[in-house]
Amino acid sequence: MKTLVTAAHIYMIIGLISGFYYREITKIHHFTGQSELGVVHTHVLALGMLFLLIVLALEKLFTLSAQNRLYGWFFWLYNGGLALTVAVMTLHGTLTVLGKDSNEAIALVAGLGHILLTAGLVVFFITLGKCVGDSRTARTAAEFAEQGAA
């Protein structure tokens, strides 16, 4: 669970920095058009921080990590895909602000990032489905209360 908290925290920091970066680079270059930079911080905060906080709550409730192999695949596929996607969005947006053209390699890498994200989400739902269906991993409110009292 600590890994989820740490990753969510890192995404929060990256999300805030990317919003600051977007504001400053467009202001410095007097850019008023549309670019990928305008949505990077939203993607990082929603797909990174918020999603991992939801996974944290589900981990607490269903012990997703009990599905050790599946959970590991989810975590690394999803985070690798998100990191790749965000990096390419930032690069593409920066090139747009600077008035430079992007090439097909950027689109290819962005597609790979989205494929990894999708694969991570598929594995996440498989993991969640196995844990929800496994009565040994579900915890009741009474069990949570007992843990808090201890």
N, C-alpha and C positions, 0 to 999 in steps of 0.2 A: 504494500500500500504506500510505503514511503516513496517508491519509485514513481507512482502515479502523482503524488503530491508534488514531488520535485519537477516532474515533466510539466505538469499544469502550471507551476510557478514560472518555469523557464518560458513557456508559451506566453504567459501574461507579460513578462518582461519584454520578449520579442515583439509582441503585439503593440505594446505601448511605444517602444522604440521605433517600430515601423510607421506608426501614425505620426510621430515626431519627424521622422525622416521624410515622409511624404509632404508634410507641411513645409518643411524647410527647403527641400530641393525645388519644389514648385515655386516657392516664393523667391528664392535666389535666381532662378532662371526665368522668372516672370511667365510661368506656364499656366495657362488657364483651360487647356483642353482636357480630354479624357485620357486616363492611362491606367494600367494595372495597379499602380501604386495606391490608387484611391480605395482599393478593396483589400489590400494585403492585410492591414491591421484587423479588419473585420474577420477575414478568413482565419487568421492566427488565433484571435480571441475566441471565436466560435468553435472552429474545428480542433483547435489545440486545447486551450484552457477549459472552456465550458464542457466540451465532450469528455475530456479526461476526468473532470470533476464528476460527471454523471457516471462514468465507468468506475470511479472510486466508490460512489454510493452503491453501485451494483456489486462491486467486489466485496464491500462490507456486508451486504445482504446475502449474496449467493456464493461467495468465495470462488470467484471465477478462476483464480490462479490454481485451484485444485486441479483444473484441466491444464496441467503444467505445459505440455507441448503446444497445445492449441493457443493458450493464452500468450505464450512467448512469441509464437508466430504472429498473432494479432498485434501485439505491442510493437514489434519491430517493423512489420510491414506497414502498419498505419503511420507510425512516426516517421519512418523513412520516406513514405509517400508524401506525407504532409511537409516535411522538411524540403524535399525536392521540389514540390509544387510551389511552396512559398519562395524558395530561392529563385526559381525561374520567373515567377510573377514579379519579384523585385527587380530582377535583371531586365525583363521586358519593359516594365514600367519606367525604369531609369533611362533606358535607351530611348523610349518615347519622349520623355521630358527633355532629354539632351538633343532631340531631333535626329537621332540615328535610326537606321532601319534594323529590325531584327531579322534573323534568318530562320531557315527551316529547322536547324538544329535545336533552337529554342522551343519550337512547337513540338518536336520529337521528345525532348526531355520533359516538357510539361505533360505530354500524353503519358509518358512512363510514370511520372509522379501520380497522375490520376489513376492509372491502372493499379499501382501499389496501394493507394488509398482505398480503392474499391475492393481489392483482395483482402486488405486488412479488415474492412467492414464486414465482408462475407465471413471471414474466420471469426470475427467478434460475435456475430449472430449465431454461428454454429456453437461457439463456446457458451454463449448465454443460454441457448436452447438446451444444451446438455446439462448445464447447472440448474436451470429452472426445473427441468424434468427430474433431477436427482434430489430426492427428499433428504438425503444426508447433508446437502450443502445449504439448504434453506434454513434461515434463522428466524425465530419468532421474536416479537416485541418483548416477551418475557425474558428471552435469552439476552437481548440487548440491555434490559434493565438490570439483570444480574451482573453483567460485565461492568456496568457503570457503578454499581454498588461495591464492587470488589476493590 
